[in-house]
Amino acid sequence: MLQEQQGTAKGFVIMYEWDRSCSEGSIGQFCECSIGDKDERTLRASCQRHNGTECEGRGDCVCGRCQCHTTESGNSYHGDFCECDDEHCEKFQNKQCGGNGKCNCGRCECFSGYKGSACQCKVSEEGCQILNNTVCFGRGTCKCNRCECKGGYQQPRCQTCLGCPDPCLTKLNCIECLGFESGPFKKNCSVACSKSIHHEMVDQFTIQSKKCNQKDTGGCWIRFKLDQLVGEDNYKAEILKQRDCPEPPSVIAIIGGSIASVALIGILLLMLIKLLIYMKDVKEFKKFENEKKKSKWAEADNPLFEKATTTVSNPTFTGE
C-alpha cells in the first residue's frame, strides 16, 4: 500500500492508494477506510462545505473526513468541516462573551443568570421595578435590566413624559362630566371616561401633582389634580367640589347702560352741530371785518348819508 500526501493552500489532503494488502473497497494504512463505490473526487467533495475550501483550510481531509488542526492558542478547530473555533465570539466590555459565558463555535453560551448575544444582560428586572413591583410603570419594557420606554416617556423608569399632551387639557371633558355631569361627554360619561380616570370629589387636595385650573363649557373654572397611575392612560383625579362661576348679567344694568349710551351719543351729536355753527359764525365775522378794513370812507363821513330837511308850507299864506 502506498500513501500519498498532497499539499493544499492551508493544509493537506491525505489519500491512500490501496494495494493487494487491502480488500477491494477499502484503503488506509490499516485498511480502515471503506470507500465503497466512491472515487477520489467524491472523497474530496465530502470534506468541502458549500463547495468551498476543503476543511475550511483548517484541517486535513482523510478518508473523506476532516481532521482539524489546532489554533495558535493550542485549542482545536472543530465541526464536520473544521468550521468552528471557540476564540472568536462577540465581546462586551472587551471581554469575550462579557466574561459571563463561554464561546462555542463563534456563539456565546451564557452562564445561568445572563443572556444576550454577548451575555451582556443580567436576567433581572430589579433595575426596572418600582415600589409595587411593576415594571417601568407599565409604559415600557425591561431589557438588560433597563427600561426601554415608549414614545415620549423618560428613563430610568418611564415615569414622566416630556413630549406628551397636557392631561389638564386632554382630560378636561372627562373631569367635567364625572364631577359635575355636564359637558360634551355628559350622555356617555361612564363609557368614555370611567376606565381611564378614577375620580374623587374633595374639599381640598391631598395628592401631590400638578394643579389644573380650566374653564368648562359653561364658563366656570374647575380646579383639579391628576396623578398618572401604572399604564399610559390611567389616572387618579381629585376634583374640588366648588366651581368658580361668573355671576349672570343684570338686565337692569344692560337696559340702563343702553339708555345712557343713546343719551350720550345724542349729546355728543348736539355738541358737534353747535360747534360747526359756531365755527361758521366765526368765519363770517372774520370775513366782515376784513371787508370793513378795505373800505375808503370813514365812519363819520358816509357818502350815502343825507342830512334831514324840514319844509313848512302854509296853505293860507298868499305872500302879501
WOLINFEN-V197762 format. One record per backbone hydrogen bond with DSSP energy under -1.0 kcal/mol. CO is the residue of the C=O (numbers start at 1). NH is the residue of the N-H. If there is no record, write none. Layout:
# WOLINFEN-V197762
co:CO nh:NH
co:CO nh:NH
This chain:
# WOLINFEN-V197762
co:2 nh:17
co:4 nh:15
co:6 nh:13
co:11 nh:8
co:13 nh:6
co:15 nh:4
co:17 nh:2
co:19 nh:22
co:23 nh:26
co:25 nh:35
co:25 nh:36
co:27 nh:33
co:28 nh:31
co:33 nh:27
co:35 nh:38
co:39 nh:43
co:40 nh:44
co:41 nh:45
co:42 nh:46
co:44 nh:47
co:45 nh:48
co:47 nh:55
co:49 nh:52
co:53 nh:56
co:54 nh:57
co:55 nh:58
co:58 nh:69
co:60 nh:67
co:61 nh:14
co:62 nh:65
co:65 nh:62
co:67 nh:60
co:69 nh:77
co:71 nh:74
co:75 nh:71
co:78 nh:84
co:79 nh:82
co:84 nh:78
co:85 nh:106
co:90 nh:97
co:92 nh:95
co:95 nh:92
co:95 nh:98
co:96 nh:99
co:97 nh:100
co:100 nh:111
co:102 nh:109
co:104 nh:107
co:107 nh:104
co:109 nh:102
co:111 nh:114
co:113 nh:123
co:115 nh:121
co:116 nh:119
co:121 nh:115
co:122 nh:124
co:125 nh:128
co:125 nh:129
co:128 nh:136
co:130 nh:133
co:134 nh:130
co:135 nh:138
co:136 nh:139
co:137 nh:231
co:139 nh:150
co:141 nh:148
co:143 nh:146
co:146 nh:143
co:148 nh:141
co:150 nh:153
co:152 nh:162
co:154 nh:158
co:160 nh:154
co:166 nh:169
co:166 nh:170
co:167 nh:171
co:171 nh:175
co:172 nh:176
co:173 nh:177
co:174 nh:178
co:175 nh:179
co:176 nh:180
co:177 nh:181
co:183 nh:186
co:188 nh:192
co:189 nh:193
co:193 nh:197
co:196 nh:235
co:198 nh:237
co:200 nh:239
co:202 nh:241
co:212 nh:224
co:214 nh:222
co:216 nh:219
co:220 nh:216
co:221 nh:244
co:222 nh:214
co:223 nh:240
co:224 nh:212
co:225 nh:238
co:227 nh:236
co:234 nh:229
co:235 nh:198
co:236 nh:227
co:237 nh:200
co:238 nh:225
co:239 nh:202
co:244 nh:221
co:250 nh:254
co:251 nh:255
co:252 nh:256
co:253 nh:257
co:254 nh:258
co:255 nh:259
co:256 nh:260
co:257 nh:261
co:258 nh:262
co:259 nh:263
co:260 nh:264
co:261 nh:265
co:262 nh:266
co:263 nh:267
co:264 nh:268
co:265 nh:269
co:266 nh:270
co:267 nh:271
co:268 nh:272
co:269 nh:273
co:270 nh:274
co:271 nh:275
co:272 nh:276
co:273 nh:277
co:274 nh:278
co:275 nh:279
co:276 nh:280
co:277 nh:281
co:278 nh:282
co:279 nh:283
co:280 nh:284
co:281 nh:285
co:282 nh:286
co:283 nh:287
co:284 nh:288
co:285 nh:289
co:286 nh:290
co:287 nh:291
co:288 nh:292
co:289 nh:293
co:290 nh:294
co:302 nh:305
